[in-house]
Amino acid sequence: MQNSLFNVVSEGVTTNDYYTPKWLFDAMGLEFDIDVAAPIQGVPWIPAKRWFSQADDGLAQNWGGALVWMNPPFSHVTPWVNKFINNNNGIALLVVSRSKWFAELWDIADAVVATPADLKFNRPIGNPKAISFQTFLFALGEPATAALHRLNLSKVQ
């Protein structure tokens, strides 16, 4: 059953599908246990041992403290951030927000780094595309924190 948090535009593709570029993962040098918010087919360059797609409903799955990669649908991020905080291990790519979840995650994250302002995301159909919001990477746990330091993008908070 398709998760209602995604707007489906064709088989396995949603309006929320903006894939993090490969160079970011190459620079982090980290293998994740789970990509918790992947498209149905996964993203081939994301170094994760497994993934939960929209069909699997990553929010309903047990992450079990695994090292997770999370680039959730930005249209409904709060439950994803809450689960990420409870899991306490991984990296999340999220937009800047004047919301309770953003302030809470900012305060408890082990590391935070801004992505480049001109970051372009891969799209399932078409050319890479920038979004109109600044994004940040949030790390929880030592392996994730070390990976953000390896990025060498900007000052890690």
Secondary structure as GFF3:
##gff-version 3
##sequence-region A 1 157
A	DSSP	beta_strand	8	10	.	.	.	ID=ss1
A	DSSP	beta_strand	13	14	.	.	.	ID=ss2
A	DSSP	alpha_helix	22	28	.	.	.	ID=ss3
A	DSSP	beta_strand	32	38	.	.	.	ID=ss4
A	DSSP	beta_strand	48	53	.	.	.	ID=ss5
A	DSSP	three_ten_helix	58	60	.	.	.	ID=ss6
A	DSSP	beta_strand	68	70	.	.	.	ID=ss7
A	DSSP	three_ten_helix	74	76	.	.	.	ID=ss8
A	DSSP	alpha_helix	78	87	.	.	.	ID=ss9
A	DSSP	beta_strand	90	95	.	.	.	ID=ss10
A	DSSP	alpha_helix	100	108	.	.	.	ID=ss11
A	DSSP	beta_strand	111	114	.	.	.	ID=ss12
A	DSSP	beta_strand	120	121	.	.	.	ID=ss13
A	DSSP	beta_strand	129	130	.	.	.	ID=ss14
A	DSSP	beta_strand	135	140	.	.	.	ID=ss15
A	DSSP	alpha_helix	142	151	.	.	.	ID=ss16
###
